[in-house]
């Protein structure tokens, strides 16, 4: 998921040479962060003995996405704990820092804070992996900073297509995120060129003929809405119109009256819960677009418990959402064990992105154990070399762009105040 770079950001180069042992690769000088300081991280203690290798995550730890990122952070810690915070037979001890890229004022990720987190990671010679970001707009800022330092990124949540796939995003993407000429960014979650297409096909399968499209005007939301719109037109859905919303608006009553006058069967919203998705559905229903008349669908950005809380259980009833991956009952033993162990350890079910946090940490540990050196470039290369990885998500590989080969999408619907699995998109089509 992502957002756009604020115009006020500037980057000032500061010189820094990273000292590291065991044939370490020196890091490039980081770009200076804007004035806003990074939030104080929380840490998981490293195991006793061995040289320190530090893994950091950078995620919004405040605002409506906190439930999802709590699951990601819990899962990362759980995976590291399974190996006793060690690697290479005890040669290295693993330290983990949970960095917050959000602010209380914004209530979501913040550009200056994410930039500061990336620079903090680059400037710490012990940091060898960056698990993030959660929002794709944040990734656009940190990717080039970390790239020049050979510091690998493994995102558990970014889905904007342009981060990795040539010709599917903005001009210059994705090459502009790799100024060193060597890719350093990977993600364990399926991108929006799959999710947006699947959502349009599900809308058709649900009986929709006339659709209206909204987005939150941020990188992730606009990107997935773009794919939905293109696919909708290809498969014969009539796109009545499209608008971008202000995520801080008090209400959307006028917009909803306009949309209702066009008699859509379905409204698709590309965006995140942090950008007022709860108010959006409230105003949609208040305008007479009840679930029996007009379906409401969104991507993984709204498939959170906080969306139901913000909208209210009665208002959110019947809302549809998509998210990458297989349902837990269709995963292999490692995936099923993750969910069982998570619930046993934390006393609650993991929200949707928990398993992706676990898999991101899983990949980082595998790369460290393969490289067995305090060498950022070697660990980056080991991550990109992942093939036929037998993980919690199943057996998968990274392709040359850093994308996962997994392409399954789940469909959910709100029933009785909870998200319930409703459909599965696999091998390019929905089961129902």
N, C-alpha and C positions, 0 to 999 in steps of 0.2 A: 504494500500500500504506500501512497506517496503524496507529496505536495510540492508546490512550486517554490523556487528560490526567491526569497525576498530581495527586492531591488537594492536594499541598503547594504547588503553584504559585500565586503571587500576582503581581499586576501593579501596579507603581507607576509613575505617569505622571511622566516627566521632560520639561521643556520643551526644545525644540530648534527652531531655525529654520534651514533648509537654504539656504545661499547658492548660487545657480547663475546662469549667464549666459545670454543669448540668450532671454529671456522664460521663464525657468525657473518651474516650479510649486513653491511652497514646500511642504515636507513637513510633515505633522502630527507632533506630539510622539510619540516612540516610547514604548512601554511598557518599563519597566526589566526587565532580565533577572534571573532568579534567580541565586544566588551563583555557580553553576558557570560558569567562564569558557569562552568559545568556543575551540575548538582553533585553533592557529595555521594560517592558510591557506597553501596553496602558490599561486604566481602564475605567470601567463604574461606575459612582458613586452609592453608596448604598443609599437606602431610609433613611430618617431621622428617628431616634428612633429605639430601639431594639438592640440586640447584633449582631455583625457582623459574618456572615458565608461567606466564600470566595470560589467562583468557579473560577478555572483557566482553560484556554485552552492552549495547546501547539501544534502549527501548523507552517508550513513554510510560513512566511509572506513576503518572498522575492523570486524572481525567477519565473519560468514559472507556478508554482502552485498557485501564489498569487491570481489570479482571482477566483479560487475555494475556497481558504481559506477566501477571503474577504466575499464570500457568507456565509460561515460557521459562521464567527464571527458576521456578520450582523444579521444572523438568531438567534444566541444565545442571542445577546443583545435584539432583538425584543421580544423573548419569555420571558426574564426576565422583560422587561419593561411592558409586559402585566399584570404581577403580581406586578407592582410597586416596583420591587426589594425587595419584602418582602416575608416572609414565616411564617406559623403557626400563622396567624391572626395578624401579626405585631410583634410577639415575636422576630423574627430575621429579620435583614436587610441583603440583599444579595449584596455582592460586587463581581464584575467580573474583572478578569485580563486576558488580551490577550497576552500570551507569544509567542515569536518568537523562533522557534527552527532551523531557517536557518541562514546562513551567506551570506553576499554579495559576499565574495570570492568563496564560493561553488555554490551559485545560487540555492540552494536547502537545504533540512534539513541537519543538521550537528550533528554528534554523540556526540561531547563534549558539544554542546549547549543543546541538548535534555537531556543529563544526568544532566547538571547544572539546567535545568528547573525542573526536577523531584526532585532533592535535595532541590531546593528552595521551592517547594510546601510542601515537607515533613517537612521542617524546620519552616514553618509558621503555628502556631497552629490554625489560623482561616480558613485554607484551608480544605474543606471537600469533594471536588469532582474535578477530573482532566478530562477535556473533551479533549481527544486526544488518540492517536496521529493521524496524517494524513497519515504518511508513516509507513508501518508495521515494517521496520527495526528499526525505532525510538522506536516503541512500545517494541521491544525486549530488549531495554536498560532500559526503564523507568518502565516496568512492575515489575521486582523484587525489585526495589528501593521502589516503591509505595506500593507494596504488604506487605513488612515488617512493614509499617506504617499504615496498615488497610485503606489505602486511595483508594477509588473506582475510577476506570477508566471507562469512557464511550466513546468509539471511534465512531466518525461519519464517518470514512473512511477506517480503516484498513480491508483488505480482505484476507491476507495470512492465509491459513487454519491452519497451525501449531500453531498459537497463542492460539487456543482453543480446537482443535479436536485431541484426542489421535490417534496415528497411521497414521496420514495424513501429517506429517511434518518431521522434522529432529529428530534424536535420542534424547530422553529426553524431547521432547515437548509434551504437554504444561506444564508439571509438574515443569520443571526447572524455570518457570517464577513465581511460587508461593512458595517461600522458607518458608513462614509461615505455609504452609499446607492448607491455606484457600484462595480460589480464590477471586480476587478483580477486574478482568478485564472483561468488557462486550463490545459489539459493537451492534449498531443499524442497521448496513449494512450487507447484505448477503455475506458470505465468498466465496472464489475462487473455492472451490470444486463444487459449483453450477455454478459460472460464467464461469470457464474454460470449463466445460462440455457443457454448453449452447453454447459457442462460437464455439466449434467443430461441434456441431449439426447444427448450423446456416451455417457454412462453407459448410457442406454437402447439406443443403437445397438450398444454392446458386449455387449449381452445381459443386463445387470443387471436384476433384478426387485426385490430387497430391498437397500436401502442403509442404511448407518449414517453419521452425520455428526459430524465433530469440528471444533472451531475453537480458535484460540489465545487467544481472549477479547480480542483487540485489534481496533481499528476496522476495519482492512482484512480480517483473517481472518474475523471475525464477519459482516461485511457481505457478503462473497462467499458464505459458507456460508448466510446467510439467503436469498439469491437462489437458490442451488442447491436449498435445501429447498423453497422455494415453487414453483419450476419442476418439481421432481421430483414433487411431489404433483399438480400440474396435468396432467402427461403420463402419470400412472399408475404411477410408481414407488412402492413401499411403503417408507416411512421407518421403520425399526425403532427408532430412537432418536437422541439427540444429546447430546454432552457437550462442555464446554469443558476444555481441558487447561492445566496449569501449565507454561509454557515453560521453567522452571528445574528441573523434577522430575528426579530421578536416573533413573527408569524409569517405564514405563506398563504393567507386567506385569499388574497386577490389572485395569486397565481393559480390556486386550486379551483377558483370559480371559472377562470379561463380554460383550464384543462377539462373541467367537467362539461363545459359547453360543447366540447368536441367529441364527447361520448367514447372515450377509450375503453377497451376491454382490460387493459393492463397498463400500469405505470411502472417503468423501470427507473430506479435511482442508483446511479453510480457514485458511491461515496462512502464515507466512514461515519460511524455512530457519533463521533466527536463533533461532527459538523451538523448538529441539530436534526439528525434523522428522526428522532422521536417526535419533535414538533412537526416535522414534515408529514408524517403519517397521521398525526392528530388532525391537522388541517385538511388533509385529503379526505379523511372519513367525515369530518364535519361539513364538507362541501357536498355531501350526499353520495360520495363514491364508496359505498359500503362493500364488504367483501363479496357479497353475492352478485354485485354489479361490476366492480372493478378490482382486479387483482393488483397487488403491490409486490414487486420483487426487487431484491438488491443482491449484491455480491457478498463476499466474506466480510467486507467492512461493516455490515450491519448484523452479521450472524453472531451476536453476542448477547449475553444475559442483560447487559446494560441497556441495550436497545429496548428490550421488553419492559425494563424498569422505567425508562424515560417515556415511553409511549403509553404504558399501562397495559396490563394483560388483556383487557377487553378490547382496546383499540388495536393492539398488535395481533390479535387473533386472525389467523389466515394469511399472515405475511409469509412470502416465500423468500428463500435465500440460497445461494450456492457457496460452496467452499471446496477447495481441493482435497483430494484424498479419498481413501476407502473408509467405510464404516468399520468400527472396531471389530465387529463379528466376522468381517471378511479379511481381516489382517491375519498374518501368520502368528506363530507363538510369541515372537519377540514383541510384536505390536500389542497383542492381547495382554502379555505380561506387563508391558508399560502401563496400560490403563489400570490393571489390577493393583500393581505396586504403587502407582501414584495415589489411588484412592485410599489404600491402606496407610500410606505414609502421611498424607495431608488431610485425610478425612473428608474429601470432596472429590467429585469427578473433575478431570482435567478439561478446561475449556478447549475449544477447537485447536488453537495453535500450540498447546502444550506438547503434543507429540513431535511437532516440528522443532521446538526448542531442544527436545531430547535428541532428535536425529542430528541437529546441527552440532551439538556437543559430541555426539557419537563420531561424526566425521572428523571433528577437530582432534579428538583423541587418537583416532586411527592414523591420521596424518603425522601426529607427533611421534607415535610409536614406530612409524615407518621411517621417518627422518632421523629420529634419535639424535638430534643436534639442536642447539640453540641458534637456529638459522631460519630467519623469516622466509627467505626465498625457497629454501628446501621444503619447508612446511607448506608454503603456498603451492609448490609444484606437486607435492604429495596429495593435496586436496584435489587438484585438477586431474590427478591420475586415478581418482576413484572410479572403479568399474565393477559392475556386478556386486555392489555393496549389499550385504545381507543385513539389513537394519530393521528398525521398528516399523518403517513404512513399507517394508517388503524388499525385493531385490531390484536395485536400480543403479544407474550410473550418472555421472556428470558428462554432458556433451562438451564440445569444444568451446561453446559460449559460456559454460558454467551453469547451464540449466539442467534440472533433473529430467530424466527420461520418463518419469511417471506422468500420466495424463488423465487420471480419474478425477471426476468431480461429483460431489454429493449434493443432493437437493434436500433442503429442510423446509418445514412449515411450522408456524407457531400454533400450538394447540394447548388449550388450558393453561396458558401462561408459560409454556416451555417449548423449546425447539425440539421437534421430532423429525427423525429421518423420514423422507418421503420418496426419494428417487435416487438413482445412481446413473451417472453418465460414464460409460466405459466403452472403449474401442470405437469412439466417435458417435455413440448414440445412447439415448436414455432407455432404461429398462422398461419404464412405464410411459 
